[in-house]
Amino acid sequence: MRIRRVPSPPRMARFHIPPPALPSPRLRGRGWRSWRGPRTWAGVDRRPPPVRQGRSRPATAATTSAGAQPGTHTEPLGSSADPGPYPRSSPCAMDWQPDEQGLQQVLQLLKDSQSPNTATQRIVQDKLKQLNQFPDFNNYLIFVLTRLKSEDEPTRSLSGLILKNNVKAHYQSFPPPVADFIKQECLNNIGDASSLIRATIGILITTIASKGELQMWPELLPQLCNLLNSEDYNTCEGAFGALQKICEDSSELLDSDALNRPLNIMIPKFLQFFKHCSPKIRSHAIACVNQFIMDRAQALMDNIDTFIEHLFALAVDDDPEVRKNVCRALVMLLEVRIDRLIPHMHSIIQYMLQRTQDHDENVALEACEFWLTLAEQPICKEVLASHLVQLIPILVNGMKYSEIDIILLKGDVEEDEAVPDSEQDIKPRFHKSRTVTLPHEAERPDGSEDAEDDDDDDALSDWNLRKCSAAALDVLANVFREELLPHLLPLLKGLLFHPEWVVKESGILVLGAIAEGCMQGMVPYLPELIPHLIQCLSDKKALVRSIACWTLSRYAHWVVSQPPDMHLKPLMTELLKRILDGNKRVQEAACSAFATLEEEACTELVPYLSYILDTLVFAFGKYQHKNLLILYDAIGTLADSVGHHLNQPEYIQKLMPPLIQKWNELKDEDKDLFPLLECLSSVATALQSGFLPYCEPVYQRCVTLVQKTLAQAMMYTQHPEQYEAPDKDFMIVALDLLSGLAEGLGGHVEQLVARSNIMTLLFQCMQDSMPEVRQSSFALLGDLTKACFIHVKPCIAEFMPILGTNLNPEFISVCNNATWAIGEICMQMGAEMQPYVQMVLNNLVEIINRPNTPKTLLENTAITIGRLGYVCPQEVAPMLQQFIRPWCTSLRNIRDNEEKDSAFRGICMMIGVNPGGVVQDFIFFCDAVASWVSPKDDLRDMFYKILHGFKDQVGEENWQQFSEQFPPLLKERLAAFYGV
């Protein structure tokens, strides 16, 4: 059996949550969220940075283009060609005054920039480019923001935001008097009467600080901290607002020696304000301290007990923003200082149960995070078991759509298939390179760099209470398993058959959420539930139909394990109808669920292929842009799942014309090529010789895409100011489709390779700086080695050193594919591999001995070492003792196939050369031999000779003592198969 690539899992389709508040069924098999770092759930940022007033506003010409690189200007100021009369040079910053005519021009520009008229916007952009050539222009902007109180707030704030963009783009080139004037004005006016202006000044201060200025502006933090003591509320609030933004943007720097650890003063200062009479100030104070929890800042750890005590005192604060920040703090403390919370855990859980039902949804959402985090702690089961009876109904209740959800989701719109998608509906998605893995590996490769992917949920991409409640129920189901069901089942019955669709829909979501954790306990109920869910696929509400698709996909494994006519056939029939639903959201959910079903059912679908293809092909004419991309995924997954069974003239005739039509319609620079190329890659691999009539134009276009991208990359490297960096995804996808062609067409690809410069291009791609490009290059190299080695062989001397340097497990998938390609080259080179053994052997031995190396890489490494030993035993055998134990343990679990066969022949030949190398670990060799179900006769003879040779060498008595260590099953198998 050949090594196959798992095609870029998980692909786009299953990452789009069917109904937006749903977990995607495609994420890590569990389908909820990816954790660490910025916390995300199905690609949605779990803790979005707080929306800062005045920091984000609709893009205007002013805010988008403010900041062309300042240059020199030789026109006399005030001439007709000049944008405005500005002084040429500033005296002392504090003495600066604007020219009245210049000020009026700036104000007019700010007014114009708020115009919706695109022609006016263009004029504004040109004006801004001119004005940015004068550093003094920035003095006018800060003057409008801080001093021109007669102007309306939006105009003043916009002036500050343009200045912020200028600071971001080229603060380093501001003359010192200009920079000083801006900094002084900010500090003098942080207490402006307008909250919008205070927020804008805070943003400006933070932007200056983030340009490396915290070190260059030593008076900033002391002055802001000092202003906190002001009796004027606006001054205190403005200073706190600025400090909160600095804490968010520069938390690590504040706790560093570079600034003499100002946090040692700031944390105790912030804690004093937890008791301030103003809720806004209390909220700022907690938010500031919260920034340092996850990094375990020493200054905070030194004051941790005071912090927790103050939090408890604010637990029932009247202000929702304060309660939200208290909940956020407790959730983070649960992760980093659980030791300090354990004594109070019962009270904290009771508090969070109340807050998860808070009438303010933002507070409820923040509290709901607590259950997600607690589920990851070892103490979860112990501390939470007695509270499940209260918690489960609260989470289930939180899983209903809110009225605002339904409005945003257009939940009352049943048929929208004719409405074209807007471009913002289609989020950017990225191709993931292929990873070579062994045939028994159904799951994705461990540790692959693409371990997480984004969800692209549209209208409600925010993390909300419904999603969080569902995610919490999922993780708790994985902790408590069947123990959860007594609390859930009585609720479920009432939900699933409820007359109100919103309640019924939430019940179906609950059923999907517990699918993984409670699967065993749910099995007795599934024969009744699955038909009910299949019935829900015909519900009159689109949101019920779409959630039913998702939940059924979560039980696809069980469905497939039953006799096909019982559930698989009715489910498949109904899902195919939903693929042609009149509602776009249902189409998407059904396509996604069907792809999951395809992966589970594999060749069980072969009898229905004609019907499946009719439906998928009909959808081509029906789908709008976004769902079309998901349809490609369903077709690609079908090809992966049924393989060569797709290679029938009748099926090819149905499938290929619409795919080739789309292929011809798309331009080389259209990103819709990504999913289409991925799909074609799977189809080419499945159709094998059936793809021959289509292969030439497809092959040529892929080579062109690689060539174009490499040429663009070279131009960008040489002249970055003139050319844009290319999107290398085009090259990655093209390399992967070439791999699919080589794998599917085998020897037939030889003529195409002969007529192209692909080997030269491959040499460049293998040295690309981007790991994903190298990963796909090595996959293609391995496939070409198998399909047409005649074209690879002349390049081996150049390729092998590159392969050797990429045996770096820091890039798991790159290393994996390079290892696999080396193994394939061994099998073609034979003894001629000898000059290259030392280039790669030490790295391979190091990888196989590394702790925590992912299983896929271990197996590929073991096979490649075995193959090297097979073709060059004299060179590899001396190192036998260094790798024999991990070699045996990593290959004992893979099923019999060609790769395993060649690797074991290699190990037997190396034992022949260096028998002493295996003596200490001989029990592991025995175990690995016993893992074979049916080795070929000559391989069985090799095993027999080694086993009996060892037994004869040590003598009967020693062998008896040695074999006493064997587990009973191993003893039986060796006696039965090899008579030892």
N, C-alpha and C positions, 0 to 999 in steps of 0.2 A: 504493500500500500504506500502511495506517495505521501509525503508530508504535505498537508494542506495549510493554506493561510486562513485564519479567521478573518472575514472581510470587515475590517474597520469597525468593530463593534464599539459602542452602540451607535447605530446610525440615526440620522435626523428623525425619522418618522416616529420612533417610539419615544423620542425625547419631547415630543409635543404633547402636553397633557391634554387628553381629550376634552373634558370640560375644564376650564381653566383652574378651578380650585382643586383639581385632582392631582394626585401623585402620578408621575409617569410610570408606566409599567416597564420601562426599559432601563432604569438606573440600577446597576449592580444587582439585577434580579429582584431587588427589594422595591425599587422605584420610589424613593422619597426624596432624598436630599444627599448632597455631598457635604461632609462636615467641615473639617478643620479650615484654618485660614479664614477668609471672609466666610461667615457661615452661610451656606447655600442649601436650598432644598430644591431638587430638580432644577438646579441652575438659577434659582431666584435668590438674590442676596437676602439672607435671613436677618441680618442686622444692617439695614441700609443706613448710611451716614445720615444724621439728622438733617432735615431740610432746613436750610438756613435762610431766613428771610432776607430777600434782596440779593441772595447769591446766585439764584438761578432765575432767569426770566426768558421770555421768548426771544430767540435770536433776532437781532436787527443788524443792519449794516454796521451800526456803530459797535455793537458788541462782538461781531464776528471778525471785522477786519481791522479793528483798532490795534495797530501795532506793526505796520510795515517797518522794516529795519531803518532806523534813523540814518540819514546820510548828511552830506554837507550841502549847503544851499548858498549859491553865490548871488542870487537876485538881491537887489537892494530891498530891504524890508519896507513894506508900505507901498511898493510899486503895484501897478495894475495886475501884474502876473502873480502877485504874492497873495497867499491865502489870508493873511492878516497881519496887522502891525504889532510885532512882539519885540520887546527889548532884546538886543543881541546877547547881553550877558547879565547874569544876576549879580548884584552886589550881595551883601549879607542876606541870607535866606529870609530872615525875619523882616527885612525892610522891603521885601518884594511887593509891588502893587501892580495890578493889571492895567493895561491900556484899555480905555473904555470902548473904543471901536473894536479892538480885538475881542473883548469880553462879549460884546453883542454878537459878533460873528460866531463865537463858540456856542453861545446860547441858541442862536438860530440853527446851528448844526445839530445840537442836541434835540431840538424840537423836530427838525426834519427827519432825524434818524428814527423817530417814533411813527413816521408815516407808513401806511401799508402799501403805498405806491412803489412798485419795483424800480421805476425809472428814478424816482427821488432817492431810493436806497442806493442805487448805483452811483449817483452824484455824491452822496454822503461818503461812500467808500473811497471814491477818488479824493475827496477833500481830506479825509482822515489820513490817507497815504501822504498827501502833501504836508499836512500839519505835523505829522509825526517826525518830519525832518527837523523840527524845532524842539529841542529839549524843553524850552519854556512852555510849550503847549501843555505839558504835564502840570505846570504851576497853575495854569488857568483851570484845568480839570479839578485839582484839589481845592482851588479857591471857590469854584461853583459848589462843590460838595459841602465844604465846611463853613463858608462865610456868607454865601448868598441866600440868607434865610427868607428873602422875599420871593424866591423862586418856588415852584411847586415841588413836592417831594419826589415824584417819579423822575423829573428832569435832574434834580440834584443827585439822586441815587444812580441814574444812568451815567452821569459824569464820573462818579466813583467807580462804576463797573468798567467803563472804558479805560480809566486809569489803571485799574487792577490788571486788565489785559496787557496794557503797555508794560507794567511792572513785570508781569510774567514773561513777556516776550524779550525785553531787553533792559532790565533794570541796571545791569552791569555797566551800560553805557550812559546812564544818567550822570550829568555833571554833579559833583558833590553838593553844591548849593541847592540844586533842585531836589536831590534825594533828602537833604536835611530839612528843607522846607516842608516836603510831603510828610516826613516822619513827625515833625513838630506839630503840624496842623492836625494830624491824626490824634496825637495824645492830648492836644488842647481841646479837641471837640468830641471826644469819645462819649461825653455826657449830653449830646444834642437832645433837644426836646422830642425829636421824632424817633420812634423805635426803628423805622426803616433806615434812617440815616445812621443811627448807632450801629445797626447790623452791617450796613455797607462799609462803614469805617472799620469795623471789626474784621471784615473780610479782607480789606486792604492791608491792615496791619499784619494779618496772618500770611498774606501773599508775600509781603516784603520779608517777613521773618523766614518764610520757607525758601527764599533765595539765598540761603546761607547767612542771613543777616542777624540771626539771633546772637551770634558771637560778636557781630559788628555793631550791635545796638544794645550795649550793656545796660542802658538805663530803662529799656522797655519793660522787662518783667518787674523790677523794683517799683517803677512808677505805676504800672497797672495794679500791682498788689496794694500799693499805697492808696490808690483811688478807690479800692474796695471799702476803705474806712470812711469815705465821704458820706456826709449826712444827706447829700442830694441823691435821691433815688436813681435818677437818670444816669448820673456819673457812675454810681456803684454797678448798676445793671449793664451799662455800656462796657465798663472795664471787665465785668464777669463774662459778658458775651464774647469779647475779644480773647480772654484767657481760655474759655472753653474751646474756641476754634484752634488756638495755639496748642492746647493739650491734645486735641484730636490729630492735628497735623504733625506735631513734633514730639510725641510722647517719649520716644527713646532718647532724644537729645536732652530733654529736661532731666533725665535720670543719669546723665553721663558726666564724666570728669571734665569734658570739653567746656561745660558751663559751670563747673564747680557745684554740680548737683543742686540746682535751685529748688528741686522738689522737696528737699529737707525742710525748707521754709514754707513752700506752697501748700503741701498736704495739710499740716496742722492749721494753716490759715483757712483753707477751704472748709475744714471740719467745723471751724467756729461758726460758719454761715449756715450750717444745717438747721440752726434754730432761729434764723432770721425771720422777721415778721412778714416779709414779702414771699409769696409762693414762687415767683419767677426767680428770685435770688436763691431760694432753697434748691430749686430745680437745677439751676446753673451749678451750684456747689456740688451736688451729687454727681451731675454729669461730668464735671471736671475730674473728680476722684475716680469715677468709673473707668476713665481712659487708661488707668494704670493697673487695673486688676489683672488683666490677662498676661501682662508682662511681669507680674509679681515685683513691681518696683519696690526697692528696699525701703524707701521712705514710707510707703503705704504699709508694707509688712510690719514695720516698727510701730505703726499706729492702728493695726488691724482690729484690735479689740474695741478701741474707741469708735472706729468706723462702724463696726457691726452694731454696737450699742446705739449709736446715733441713727442707724438705719431702722432698727426696731422701734425707736421713738417716733419715726416718721411713717410707720407702716400704715396708719389709718389717716394720713393727711387728707384734707378736704380737696386738695388740688390734684387733678388726674395726672398732670405732667410729673409731679413729685412722686406719686404712687408708681407711675411707669418706670421712673429712674430707680426707685427702690427695688422693684421687681427685677429690673435689668441687673442691678448690682448683686442681688441674691443668686440669680442664675449663674453669673460669672464666678461668684465666690464658690458656688457648688462645684465648679470645675477645678478651681485652683487652690481653694482653702477649705475643702469639705471638713477637715479636722475641726475647724472653728465653728462649723454649723451643726455638727452631729449632736452636741448636747441640747440643741434647741430644735432638733429636726421635727418633732411632733408638732410643735407650734408653727414652724415654718410651713409645713405641709398644710395645716389647717388654714393658715393665712393665704397660701397660694390657691387653695380650693375656692376661697371667697373671691380672690382677685381674678381667677380664670372666668368668673361670672360677672366681673365688673361691668357696670353700665357703660363705661367708656371702652370702646373696642380696642384702642391702642394699649390700654392697661391690661385688658384680658389677654391680648396677644402676647404681650411681654411675659405675663404670668404663665401662659401656656407653654412657653419655651422651657419652663422649669421641668416639666414632665419629660421633655425630650432629653434634657441634660441629665436628669436623675436616672433615666433608663440606662445611661452609659456607665453609671457608677456601680462598683461591686456591691454596695450596700442596698441597692434599689429594692430587691425583693424583700429583704428583711424589714426595711422601714416603711414600705408602701403597701404591703399585703393587706394590712388591716384597714387601709383607706380606700381600697379599690371600690368598695360598695358605694362610696360617695363620688369618687373620681370618674368612673366609667360613664355614668349618666351625664355628667358635665361635659366630658369630651364628645360624647355622641350628640348632645344638644348643640355643641359648637360646630358640628359638621354640616348643619343646614345652611343653604344659601341665604344670605341676608337680602333684604329688598334691594339694596344698592348693587349687590352682586348681579342680581337678575336684570336690573336696568342696564348695567354696564355690559352684560353678556348678551343683551337683546334676547333674553329668555323667552319673550313672547313671539319672537320671529321664528316661524316654523320652516319656511322655505326661502332660502337665500342663495341657492346654488347658481343663480344667473347673475348675482351681484359680483362684479369683478373685484379681486383683492386689491387693497391699496398697498403700495410698496412697503409702508411701515409694518404691514402684517407679516412680511416675510423677513425674519431676522437673519442676519448673516450666520452661516454655519460653516464649519471647517471640516475638511476631509481628514480622516485619521489614516495613517499609512498602514499597510498590511503587516501583519506579524506572522512569521512562520511558526506553526505549532504542530504537534503530533496528532494523528487521526483520532485518537481516543478522547482528545480534549474537546469536549462540547462547550465548556465554559470559556470565558475570555482569558487570555494569558494573564497569569498573576503578575502584578507589578508593572503592567504595561503603562507607558507614560500617559496613555489616553484613559486613565482610570476614571476620570470624571468627564462628564460632558454637560453642555448647557441645555436647559429646557428653553423653549421659546414660546412660552405662554403669552398670548396677546393681551386682551383687554385688562386682565387682572394679574399682570406679572408680579405684582407685589405679593410678598408673603402675607397671608391674611389668617384670620382666626380659623376659618374652615380648613385651610391647608395644614395649619399648625396642629389643630386638634386631630386631624386624620393621621398626620405623621407621628404624633405622640401615641395614638392608639396602635399604630403599626409597630413602633419600637417596643411598646409595653407588651404587645402580643408576643414579640420575640423573647421577652424576658420571662413572662409568666406562662406562656404556652396555654395548655388546656385549662389552667386555673382561672383564666380570664372568662371562660365561657359561661359559668353560672351567673356572672354579673351581666353578661351581654345577651344571652339567648332570650330571656324573657322580654327584653327591650326590642330585640330584632324582629320578633314576630309582629309586634304592633306596628313597627316602622314599615316593613316590607309590604304589608297589605293595607297601608293607610290610604284613605280616599284622597288626601291632599298630596299633590305630586311632589311638592318640596320635601315633605316628610319622607315619602316613599324613596325619593332620590337619595336622601341622606342615609337611609337604611341600606341601599345598594352600595353606597360608598363605604359604610361600616363593614359590610361583608367583604369588600375588596381589601380594605385596610388590614383585616386580620388574617388574610389568606395565607401569608407565609408562616406567621408565628403559630397560628392555631389549626394548621391544615389537618393534623392527625385527629384532633377533636371534632373537626367539622365533617370528616368523611361520612359518618352515619347519616348526616342531614343532606348531603350533596345530591343523592338521587332525587330528592324532592325539590331542592333549591335550584339546581341547574335548569330544569325545565321551566321553573318560574322566571328565572333570569332571562332565559331564551325568549320567553313570552314578553318580557319587558323590552326586548329589542324592537317590538312593534308598538310601544306606547305612543300615545298621541303627542307627548311632550318631547321635544328634541333633546333637552338636557337629561331626561330619563333614559332615552335611547343611548345617548353617548356614554353615560356612566355605566350602563349595563354592558356595553362593549368592553370597557376597561376592566370591570370586575370579572367578567367571564374570562378575560385574558389571564387574570391572576390564578384562575383555576384550570387553565388549559392543560397543565401536566396531568391532573386527575382525569379530565375528560378523555385524554388520549389513552389513558391506561385502561379504560373500559372498552367493551366490544363496540366497534365503530358505529354500528347502526343505532346504538342506544343513545349516545349524546353527541359524538363527533359529527355525524352526518347532519342532524338537525341544527347544531350550532353553526357548522360551516355554511349550510344553506341560508340561515338567517343573517349571518355576518355578511355574506356576499350580497344579500338584498340591501343591507345597510350601507355597504360600500357605494351603492347607487342611490342612497338616500337623497332627498331634496334639500337637506340641511348640511351646510359645509362642515360644521363642527362634528356632526354624526359621521359624515364621510371620513373625516380625519381619524376619529376614534375607532371606527370600524376597520379602516385600513391598517392602523397601528395594531389593533387586537388580532387581526387576521395574520399579520406578519409574525406575532408571537405564537399563534396557533401553528403556523407553518413550521417554525423552528421546533416545536414540540412534536408535531405529527410526522414530519419528514416524509418518508416514502408511503405512509398511510394515505397520503393525498393523491397518490398516483392514479387510482381508479377515477378520480374526479377532475383530473387535469384539464380536460376539454371544457368543462363547465366553469372551472376557476378562471381559465384564460379568457373565455368569452366575457366574463364579468370584468376582469381587470382591463382588457382591451377596450371594452365599451366605456369604461370610466375615463379613458384617455380623451374621448370627445366631450365628456361631461364636466371634467374638473377645471376649476380655476387654478391660477398659478401656484398657490401655496400647496394645495392638496396634490397637485401633479408631482411635486417633488417627493411627497410621501408615497405616492403610487409607485415611483421608481424603486423605492425601498422595498415595498411589498413584492414587487416582481423579482428584484435581486435576491430577496430572502427565499422566495419560492424556488429559484434556480439553485441556490445553495442547498435547499432542503431535499429536493427530488433528484438533483444531479443529472446523470446521463439519461434518466427516464424522460427528460424534456426533449431529447434528441429524436423526435419523430417528425416526419415531414408535415403532418397535420398541425402539430403544435408550433413548429417553426413558422409556418405560413400565417398563423394567427398573430404570433408575438412580434416577429421581426419588423414587418412593415411600419407599425406605428412608432417603434423605437427608432428605426432608421430615419423616419420622417422628422422626428424631434431632433435627431442628431444633425440632419441637414439644415434645419431651421436655425440652430444655435450658432452664434459667432464664436470665434476662438476665445474672445475675452469675456464671454457671458458666464457668470458663476453658476448658472443652472447646469452647466456641463458637469460640475462635480458629482451631483447625485446620478446623473445619466451615465457618466463614465463608470461610476461604482457599480451601477446596475448592469451595464454591459459587460463589465469585468466578470461578474458572477454568471451572467448568461453565457458568455464565451467559454468559461470553464466548464459549465454544465453541458453545453451543446457539442463541445469537442468538434469533430469533423463537420457537424451540422452548421457550424459558424463559418465554414470556408467561403461560401459565396459572399459574405459580408466583410471578410477579414482585411482585404487590401486597403480600401479607403479608411477603415478604422485604424489600422496599423499606421498608415502614413500620417494621419492627423495627429496621432499620439506622438510620433517622432517629431512632427512640426511643433507641437506644444512644448515639448522638452527643449527643442532647439531655440525657440523664441524666448522662453523663460531664461535660459542660460545666457543668451545674447543680451537680454535686458539687464540681467544681474551684472554682467561684465561692464555694460555702459554705466550703470549706476555706481559701481565700484570706482570706475575711473573718473566719472564726472558727476558726483552726487548733487551738485548744485543745478545741473541741467536735466537730469533724468530722475524719474521716480523709481523707488525700489519695486521690483516685480512681485506679484502674488505667486509665491512658490507652490501654493496648493494646486495650481494648474499642472505643474510638472509632476507633483506627487501622484495626482490622480491618473495622469497619463502613464506614468511608470507602472502603476498598479494594474491598469488595463492591459498594458503590454505583458505583464506577468500573467494575467488571466488568459490572454491569447496564447502565450507560450505553453501554459499548463494545459489549456484545452486542445490546442491544435497539435501539440507535440512536434514531431518531425516536420509537419507541414509548414511550420513557421520558418524553416531554414531558408527558403527562397526569399522571403520578405526581409530577413536579417541580412542576407547576402546583398540585397539591392539598397541597403540603407547604411547610414553612418552611426547606427545605434551603439556600437561598441565604443566609439570615440566619445559619444555623449555620455555613456554610462561611466566611463573613466572620470569625467568631470563631476557627474552627479555623486559618485562615491566619495568625493572629497569636499562636498558642499558643507558649509558651516551649519546648516540646519539639520538637526538629528532626523527629522521625519523624512527628509530627502534621502539621506544615507540609508535609512531603514528600508524604504521602498526600492532603492537601488540594489541592495544586497538580496532582496527577495527576487527581483528580476534576474540578477546574476545567477542565482541558484536555479531558477526556472529555465534560463537559456542554457545553462550547463547541462541540464537533463534533456532539453529538446534538441539542441544543435551545438554540441561541444566543439565541433569543427571551427566555429567562429570565436569561441571563447579561448581556446587553447593558445593562439598566438599572443594573447594579452596576459597570460597567467603571471609572467615575471613582473609585470607592472601592477597587477591587481593584488597579488598576495601580500605585499608589504602594507597596502591600504587596509586589507581585511585584518591583518595582525594588529594594526594600531586601533582598530575599532572593537577589539575584544575588551571593552571597558564596561563593566556592569553598572557604572553610574547611569548609562543610557541603556536600560534593560532591553528595549525592543530592537535597538540598533545592534547591540551585542548579540542578541538572540539570532537575528537574521544573518549577521556576519558568520556566526558559528555554523549555522545551518548550511550556508553557501560553501564554507570550507569543506564540510562533510561531503557535499555533492561533488565538489571538485576532486576530492580524494578518490571517489569511486570511478571517476573518468580518467584520472591521471595514472593510477596504479603506482608502480615503483618510481615513476618519474616525479612523484611528489617529494622525493627524498631531499632535494635542496631547500625545500620550504618548511620542513617539519619544525626546525628550531625557531622559525619566525613566529609560530603560533602556539607551540606546545606548552611553554611555561605559563602563558596567560590562561590557557584552557584549564590547566591543572590548578591554577590559583582560583579560578571561578568555581570549579567543582568543589573546592574545599571551603569556600566562603560561607559563613553562617547567613541564614535568611535569604539565600538566593532563591528567586521564584522557581516553582516547579518546572515550568516550561523551559526556562533557560538551563536548569540542571539537566533535564532529559536531553535537550539538543546538544549540550556540551558533552555529556557521556557518550552519545552516539558518535559525535565527531571524533572524540578521542579514540573510541573503538575503531572507527573507520581509518584513522591515521595509523593505528597499530596493525590494521588488516593489510594496508598497502606497504607500510614501512616498519615491520615489527622490530627490526634491529635498532632503529632509532628511538622508538617509543618505549620498548620494554624496560630499559634501565630505570624508568621513573614509575614503574608499576606500583610499587609499594606506596607511593605518594598519593595515588588516586583510587586504588582498587575498592576500598570500603565505600566511599560516597558514590562511586561508579555503580557498584552492585545495588545499593539501596535506591538509587534514583531510577534504575531500569527494571527493578523487580515488579513495578506496578503497571508497566505499559503492556498493551496486548501484543500478541505475535504479529509482526509485520516485517517488511523488507528492511526497514531501518534497523530494527532490533536484531534481525538476522545478521546483517553485515557487521554491526557493532560487536555482537557476541563472538563471531568468527575471529574478529580482531583481538578480542581479549584472550581467546584460546591460543591464538598464535603467539601472543606476548608471553603467556604463561609457559609456552613451549621454550621460548628464548630465555626467560628469567623466572623459573619456578619458585625461587626463593622469595620473589616479590609478593607472592600471594599467601605464603604460609601463615602469617599472623592473622590474616583476615579470611581464612579459608571457609569459615562458617557462612560468611556473607556471600561468597561465591556459590556455595551449595544452595543457599536460599534463592539466589538469582536464577540459577539453573532450573530449580524446581518451579519457577514462575512460568516456565514455558508450558503451553498446553500441547502443542504439536510441532516441535522443531523438525526441520527437514532431516532426512536420514543421515546425511553426512555430518550435519551439525550435532545430531544426537550422538554419533560415534565420537566426535571430538570431546563432548562432555563425558562420555563413558570412559574414554582413555584417561582423561585428567583425574576423574574421581577415583578410578581404580588404581591409577599410578600413585596417587596420594596415599590411598589405603595401604597399598603394598609397601610404600616407602616407610610408613610409620609402624606398620605391623598390626596384626589383628587386635591385640589387647589395647594398644593406644587408640586405635580407631573406635573400639567399643566405648572407651572413656570419652573420647571426643564427641561421638554421636549421641551420647547421653544428654548433651546440652541442647540437642535439636528439639524444637516444639514437635508434638506428636504428628501434626499434618505433614511437616517437612520430612520427618523420618519415613512416614508411609510413602510419600511420593518418590523419594530417592530409592527406597527399596523396590517399589513397583516398577519404576521406569529404568533404573540403572543398576539394580541388584546390589546396592551397597547399604 
